[in-house]
Amino acid sequence: MALAAGLSPREAKAELFALVERELASTSRGSRASLADVRRLDELVARLEAAGPIDDPKRTGLLAGAWQLLYTLRSNTGVEQTEWLTYLLQNGPSPIQRFVIGSVAQVSLVYQTLDEGLTRFVNVIDFMDALGGRLNLEAAVDSVDDDGTLNIRFDNAFFLFEKNPLTKQPLGEPKRLPYPVPFRLLPNESRGFLKTTFLDGELRLARGNRGSVFILRRMGLEGRTAATSRAA
């Protein structure tokens, strides 16, 4: 295996995608990745981040759209897809959340959408296959820095069920239930930032205010349409 520092950005990106896809195909979906794999991911991320400054993502428009979360590299070297939600709320899971996404296997997809004007940021935790619904976490984008940092403020969250979570039978109409987080009473906890450290047409790397690194892949047109409709 070549040192990541000696790889071209294209080679580093290809290896990163291959490693992530291999882990996601495993029974643990990456939540039990080996220390060697985690270190290699760290090296590949560092190589891509060192590739050069981002060319004003606000101007290029590359930030907007739908992005699937593939991996979260935590600052304590752990790796788990569902850590995204814990990170966003910054104070760990609620009892409802533990029931809904307590198992990595229950989560079909985690993705985020960012509108063309870069004003609204929506995270969706999709557990439709396991429990018939999804959890939406919505935030206002207060500002976007020239280096691609999104300064966000969470202001709304809700569950949306299309099936009965027990019987899996379709509901007549989707059922929307509030997610019990008093964002207005937690102004500091509801704010954060995501600094984009690598960005091209299909890969985005972002570092959050708690040091975690998020590896995201742009969703195709079909995926973007579905994501927009799900987050609506």
Phi, psi and omega in degrees: 000127181287151174298136183301326181297337180269359180273150171285160177305322180295317179294319180296319180294317180298318180292321179299313179299317181296318180293317179296315181296325177295318180292320180293335179280348180283168183295333181269356180052036174092350183289345178238040180298146180290158179299324179297318179294319179297317179296320179295319176300318177302317181295317181294319177299315180298321179295317180292320179295332180276358185295337179147166180294153178284137182276082178031083183300336177293324182282319183285339180077010184287338182290325184292153178121199182247133183232128177272130175282119178267316186209152169238120174263109183279157181294340178264018174074008174274163179224125177198135183294318185287354177296339177307313183291316178302319180297316183297318182274345171065359181227023176082170186282147173277168177303322179296316181298319179299322180294319186282314185235032180294337179244134178302326183294338181283341184268120180280323189198142172234125181212166178227150175236144178227123185290165184299328180277359181056045180244336180232139185232120183236127174253135181235124174254108188264116175237035184301316183294322185274318188226009171078023181200194179207161176244125178256133174238118187248145181218149170273140174267105183289326178196159175233117180284164181298335180272008177090011178284125175267120175263110192242156180221110181288134185224357181200146177204142179200155171268146174228113181255130174255346178227155173294123185295341180267313183267342183068012178279142180299142175275154179301315175225149178304139181256121180257127180236137181291146173264123192283071174235115181280078185305321183293334179271355181233061186299323181286317182291335184272357180256151177190186176215156173230115180264119179285121183250346172208140183204126169216198186291342182228345182234138174226131173248136181220141176249133181265176184288355174251011174093352179288151177248128180254130178254116185234145177242134180296136177275148180290178183303317180297316179295322180295318179298315179295319182295317180297317180292323179291324184277350184292000000 
